[in-house]
Amino acid sequence: MQRTIVNSRVGADGVLQVQVPLEAADANRDVRVTIEPADAVPTVSDDYPSWLRSVAGQWRGELERSPQGTLEEREWLV
């Protein structure tokens, strides 16, 4: 079973009704439903420029490249 995201709106009565289409092969399986406001979990693709500005300049410390080891010698392919 793959992860499925379904958007729905809470009714004026405060009741959320959700219909999730599943395959017959998914019958008799346990699932987990997580309720979170859609606007509470922004994704990078939602507003990339704002996200980029929020992380720009946040690195604290020195930039350092760790040792890379030695390059393995291989025979040439003909």
C-alpha positions in Angstrom: 0.0 0.0 0.0 1.4 3.4 -0.9 1.1 6.6 1.0 -2.0 8.5 0.0 -2.7 12.1 0.8 -6.4 13.1 0.7 -7.5 16.7 1.3 -10.9 17.3 2.9 -12.7 20.1 4.6 -14.3 20.0 8.1 -18.0 20.7 7.8 -19.8 23.6 9.6 -20.9 21.0 12.2 -17.3 20.3 13.0 -17.4 16.8 11.5 -14.7 15.6 9.1 -15.9 13.1 6.5 -13.1 11.5 4.4 -13.4 9.0 1.6 -10.2 7.3 0.7 -10.1 5.1 -2.4 -8.2 1.9 -1.8 -7.5 -1.2 -3.9 -9.2 -4.5 -3.2 -5.8 -5.9 -2.4 -5.7 -3.5 0.6 -8.8 -5.0 2.2 -8.5 -6.2 5.8 -5.4 -4.1 6.5 -4.8 -1.7 9.3 -4.2 1.9 8.4 -3.2 5.1 10.3 -5.0 8.4 9.8 -3.2 11.5 11.0 -5.2 14.7 11.3 -3.3 18.0 10.8 -4.3 21.3 9.4 -3.3 21.6 5.8 -1.7 25.0 6.4 0.3 23.8 9.4 2.7 21.7 7.3 4.2 23.9 4.5 6.4 22.0 2.0 9.4 23.4 0.2 7.5 23.3 -3.1 4.6 25.4 -1.7 6.7 28.6 -1.4 10.3 27.8 -2.3 11.5 31.5 -2.3 10.3 32.0 1.3 11.8 28.7 2.4 15.1 29.6 0.8 15.2 33.0 2.6 14.4 31.3 5.9 17.4 29.0 5.7 19.9 31.3 4.0 22.7 32.4 6.3 21.8 29.9 9.1 25.1 28.0 9.1 27.1 28.6 12.2 30.7 27.4 12.3 33.5 26.6 9.9 33.1 24.8 6.6 35.5 21.9 6.4 36.0 19.1 3.9 36.7 15.8 5.6 39.5 13.5 4.3 38.5 11.8 1.0 40.9 8.9 1.1 42.9 7.6 -1.9 41.6 7.0 -5.3 41.3 3.4 -6.3 43.4 2.3 -9.3 41.5 0.3 -11.8 42.3 -1.4 -15.1 41.3 0.3 -18.3 38.3 -1.2 -20.1 39.0 -2.0 -23.8 
